[in-house]
Amino acid sequence: MPASTEPSTDPAASHRAIENLIARYAELVDDGGFAGLGALLADATFTGGGEPVRGAGAIERMFRDTLVVHADGTPRTHHVTTNIAVEVDERAGTAAARSYVTVLQALPGFPLQPVAAGRYHDRFERRDGRWQFAERRVRITLVGDVSHHLRRTDGPR
């Protein structure tokens, strides 16, 4: 029998891997893991409130320069990602995802509240059998009090 030209991946596994990448991004932001964000998005283009950024070092620096880090070493945020829709092209090894994001924040003297909400538009590529971000576009449509979250207004939104 000739070798199959079909991808050897399972569509459900691809969806799960992509959802896990989306979740990992939120965890890293909330933990203040900016080096990890750089690594996660190393081969991707990140577009938030400013110019597109590419490369691990540049992405790590952008997050460090943009987000306020509090005494516990974190931004004191909780990113909630919902309404995740993933479309996978197994043959091409590409995927796209859309999702909603709501950013909650709480600090002493700053009660728990949503500070931002919007959408993620992501593209993924499978390289060496593993899914990874190729692009993340962040579009924030609702903004609350970000005075304890953003150092500047042209950051990841």
Secondary structure as the mmCIF struct_conf table of DSSP 4:
data_model
#
loop_
_struct_conf.conf_type_id
_struct_conf.id
_struct_conf.beg_label_comp_id
_struct_conf.beg_label_asym_id
_struct_conf.beg_label_seq_id
_struct_conf.end_label_comp_id
_struct_conf.end_label_asym_id
_struct_conf.end_label_seq_id
HELX_LH_PP_P HELX_LH_PP_P1 PRO A 2 SER A 4
BEND BEND1 GLU A 6 GLU A 6
BEND BEND2 THR A 9 THR A 9
HELX_RH_AL_P HELX_RH_AL_P1 PRO A 11 ASP A 31
TURN_TY1_P TURN_TY1_P1 GLY A 32 GLY A 32
HELX_RH_AL_P HELX_RH_AL_P2 PHE A 34 LEU A 40
TURN_TY1_P TURN_TY1_P2 LEU A 41 ASP A 43
BEND BEND3 ALA A 44 ALA A 44
STRN STRN1 THR A 45 THR A 47
BEND BEND4 GLY A 48 GLU A 51
STRN STRN2 VAL A 53 ARG A 54
BEND BEND5 GLY A 55 GLY A 55
HELX_RH_AL_P HELX_RH_AL_P3 ALA A 56 THR A 66
STRN STRN3 LEU A 67 LEU A 67
TURN_TY1_P TURN_TY1_P3 ALA A 71 ASP A 72
BEND BEND6 GLY A 73 THR A 74
STRN STRN4 THR A 77 ASP A 89
TURN_TY1_P TURN_TY1_P4 GLU A 90 GLY A 93
STRN STRN5 THR A 94 LEU A 107
TURN_TY1_P TURN_TY1_P5 PRO A 108 GLY A 109
STRN STRN6 PHE A 110 ARG A 127
TURN_TY1_P TURN_TY1_P6 ASP A 128 GLY A 129
STRN STRN7 ARG A 130 VAL A 143
TURN_TY1_P TURN_TY1_P7 SER A 147 HIS A 149
STRN STRN8 LEU A 150 LEU A 150
BEND BEND7 ARG A 151 ARG A 152
TURN_TY1_P TURN_TY1_P8 THR A 153 ASP A 154
BEND BEND8 GLY A 155 GLY A 155
#
